[in-house]
């Protein structure tokens, strides 16, 4: 809270007190923590009342100002807390969504790898069958000079 007590330069003096004229003052109380807050509260001596007689009103206004500042700060804290919680919840939702998506992709890759492995095994089996058939035809068509030559060729083919 910023407090200032300044003399008023109007040339007018406050009502005389005990036979002498007093200088007039202006009391300002405002926020110092930001410049966009409410306007400062101002009291000044007048011909009817001096600042000293306004003390009960000034004290009450200071209490109310403090209460408004306190409540405003608590509301600010609450809004920040709510926003922070919402941010955390959104990040957690995104994290879970990413985890689920990555797990789906992993399962899809595993399925694709399993299918590819089966296709590769089927192709290898077909190729082995084709080779056995080819070797069988070759063996039938080859003239063997001795029985041992046929056994060697069959062993080589299997």
PETAVEN-V842937 format. One record per residue. RES is the residue in one small letter. SS is DSSP state (alpha for helix, beta for strand, coil for the rest). PHI is phi in degrees with one decimal (* if undefined). D_LAST is the distance of its C-alpha to the last C-alpha in whole Angstrom. Layout:
res->RES ss->SS phi->PHI d_last->D_LAST
res->RES ss->SS phi->PHI d_last->D_LAST
This chain:
res->x ss->coil phi->* d_last->99
res->x ss->beta phi->-103.2 d_last->101
res->x ss->beta phi->-124.3 d_last->105
res->x ss->beta phi->-141.3 d_last->108
res->x ss->beta phi->-123.1 d_last->111
res->x ss->beta phi->-126.4 d_last->113
res->x ss->beta phi->-73.2 d_last->117
res->x ss->coil phi->-89.5 d_last->117
res->x ss->coil phi->-94.7 d_last->119
res->x ss->coil phi->-79.1 d_last->121
res->x ss->coil phi->87.8 d_last->124
res->x ss->coil phi->-85.8 d_last->125
res->x ss->coil phi->-108.0 d_last->126
res->x ss->beta phi->-73.9 d_last->125
res->x ss->beta phi->-59.1 d_last->128
res->x ss->beta phi->-62.1 d_last->130
res->x ss->beta phi->-124.0 d_last->130
res->x ss->coil phi->56.2 d_last->133
res->x ss->coil phi->88.2 d_last->135
res->x ss->beta phi->-128.4 d_last->132
res->x ss->beta phi->-85.1 d_last->130
res->x ss->beta phi->-100.1 d_last->126
res->x ss->coil phi->-77.1 d_last->123
res->x ss->coil phi->-91.8 d_last->121
res->x ss->beta phi->-128.6 d_last->117
res->x ss->beta phi->-124.7 d_last->114
res->x ss->beta phi->-106.8 d_last->111
res->x ss->beta phi->-120.9 d_last->107
res->x ss->beta phi->-129.8 d_last->104
res->x ss->beta phi->-148.2 d_last->101
res->x ss->coil phi->-83.2 d_last->97
res->x ss->coil phi->-112.2 d_last->96
res->x ss->coil phi->-83.1 d_last->92
res->x ss->coil phi->-157.4 d_last->92
res->x ss->coil phi->-90.0 d_last->94
res->x ss->coil phi->-102.6 d_last->93
res->x ss->coil phi->-77.8 d_last->94
res->x ss->coil phi->-65.4 d_last->97
res->x ss->coil phi->-61.5 d_last->101
res->x ss->coil phi->-67.3 d_last->103
res->x ss->beta phi->-84.2 d_last->105
res->x ss->beta phi->-132.6 d_last->109
res->x ss->beta phi->-129.9 d_last->112
res->x ss->beta phi->-144.7 d_last->115
res->x ss->coil phi->-61.0 d_last->119
res->x ss->coil phi->-134.9 d_last->121
res->x ss->coil phi->-67.0 d_last->125
res->x ss->coil phi->-88.2 d_last->124
res->x ss->coil phi->-139.5 d_last->122
res->x ss->coil phi->-101.8 d_last->121
res->x ss->alpha phi->-58.6 d_last->117
res->x ss->alpha phi->-59.0 d_last->118
res->x ss->alpha phi->-74.4 d_last->119
res->x ss->alpha phi->-93.1 d_last->116
res->x ss->alpha phi->-55.3 d_last->114
res->x ss->alpha phi->-59.0 d_last->113
res->x ss->alpha phi->-65.5 d_last->112
res->x ss->alpha phi->-63.1 d_last->110
res->x ss->alpha phi->-61.6 d_last->108
res->x ss->alpha phi->-60.6 d_last->107
res->x ss->alpha phi->-63.7 d_last->105
res->x ss->alpha phi->-64.9 d_last->104
res->x ss->alpha phi->-63.5 d_last->102
res->x ss->alpha phi->-63.8 d_last->101
res->x ss->alpha phi->-62.0 d_last->100
res->x ss->alpha phi->-61.4 d_last->98
res->x ss->alpha phi->-64.0 d_last->97
res->x ss->alpha phi->-62.7 d_last->95
res->x ss->alpha phi->-63.2 d_last->94
res->x ss->alpha phi->-61.5 d_last->92
res->x ss->alpha phi->-64.1 d_last->91
res->x ss->alpha phi->-60.7 d_last->90
res->x ss->alpha phi->-66.2 d_last->88
res->x ss->alpha phi->-64.4 d_last->86
res->x ss->alpha phi->-63.5 d_last->85
res->x ss->alpha phi->-61.6 d_last->84
res->x ss->alpha phi->-60.6 d_last->82
res->x ss->alpha phi->-62.9 d_last->81
res->x ss->alpha phi->-59.4 d_last->79
res->x ss->alpha phi->-62.8 d_last->77
res->x ss->alpha phi->-63.1 d_last->76
res->x ss->alpha phi->-64.0 d_last->75
res->x ss->alpha phi->-63.0 d_last->73
res->x ss->alpha phi->-63.1 d_last->71
res->x ss->alpha phi->-62.7 d_last->70
res->x ss->alpha phi->-62.6 d_last->69
res->x ss->alpha phi->-62.6 d_last->67
res->x ss->alpha phi->-62.6 d_last->66
res->x ss->alpha phi->-63.6 d_last->65
res->x ss->alpha phi->-65.3 d_last->63
res->x ss->alpha phi->-62.5 d_last->61
res->x ss->alpha phi->-65.5 d_last->60
res->x ss->alpha phi->-61.2 d_last->59
res->x ss->alpha phi->-65.5 d_last->57
res->x ss->alpha phi->-62.7 d_last->55
res->x ss->alpha phi->-65.2 d_last->54
res->x ss->alpha phi->-59.9 d_last->53
res->x ss->alpha phi->-65.0 d_last->51
res->x ss->alpha phi->-59.0 d_last->50
res->x ss->alpha phi->-63.0 d_last->49
res->x ss->alpha phi->-63.3 d_last->48
res->x ss->alpha phi->-64.1 d_last->45
res->x ss->alpha phi->-66.5 d_last->44
res->x ss->alpha phi->-61.7 d_last->43
res->x ss->alpha phi->-63.1 d_last->42
res->x ss->alpha phi->-63.1 d_last->39
res->x ss->alpha phi->-64.0 d_last->38
res->x ss->alpha phi->-62.8 d_last->38
res->x ss->alpha phi->-62.8 d_last->35
res->x ss->alpha phi->-63.2 d_last->33
res->x ss->alpha phi->-62.6 d_last->33
res->x ss->alpha phi->-62.7 d_last->32
res->x ss->alpha phi->-64.5 d_last->29
res->x ss->alpha phi->-62.5 d_last->28
res->x ss->alpha phi->-63.8 d_last->28
res->x ss->alpha phi->-63.4 d_last->26
res->x ss->alpha phi->-61.9 d_last->24
res->x ss->alpha phi->-63.3 d_last->23
res->x ss->alpha phi->-63.7 d_last->23
res->x ss->alpha phi->-63.7 d_last->21
res->x ss->alpha phi->-65.3 d_last->18
res->x ss->alpha phi->-64.5 d_last->19
res->x ss->alpha phi->-65.3 d_last->18
res->x ss->alpha phi->-65.3 d_last->15
res->x ss->alpha phi->-64.0 d_last->14
res->x ss->alpha phi->-61.0 d_last->15
res->x ss->alpha phi->-64.0 d_last->13
res->x ss->alpha phi->-63.8 d_last->10
res->x ss->alpha phi->-62.5 d_last->11
res->x ss->alpha phi->-62.5 d_last->12
res->x ss->alpha phi->-65.3 d_last->9
res->x ss->alpha phi->-60.7 d_last->8
res->x ss->alpha phi->-63.3 d_last->11
res->x ss->alpha phi->-62.4 d_last->12
res->x ss->alpha phi->-64.1 d_last->9
res->x ss->alpha phi->-60.0 d_last->10
res->x ss->alpha phi->-66.4 d_last->14
res->x ss->alpha phi->-64.7 d_last->13
res->x ss->alpha phi->-64.1 d_last->12
res->x ss->alpha phi->-68.6 d_last->15
res->x ss->alpha phi->-87.3 d_last->17
res->x ss->coil phi->-81.6 d_last->17
res->x ss->coil phi->-83.0 d_last->19
res->x ss->coil phi->-97.5 d_last->18
res->x ss->coil phi->-82.9 d_last->21
res->x ss->coil phi->-144.2 d_last->19
res->x ss->alpha phi->-62.9 d_last->17
res->x ss->alpha phi->-68.1 d_last->16
res->x ss->alpha phi->-64.7 d_last->15
res->x ss->alpha phi->-66.9 d_last->13
res->x ss->alpha phi->-65.3 d_last->11
res->x ss->alpha phi->-64.1 d_last->10
res->x ss->alpha phi->-68.1 d_last->9
res->x ss->alpha phi->-66.3 d_last->6
res->x ss->alpha phi->-63.8 d_last->5
res->x ss->alpha phi->-65.8 d_last->6
res->x ss->alpha phi->-73.1 d_last->4
res->x ss->coil phi->-96.9 d_last->0
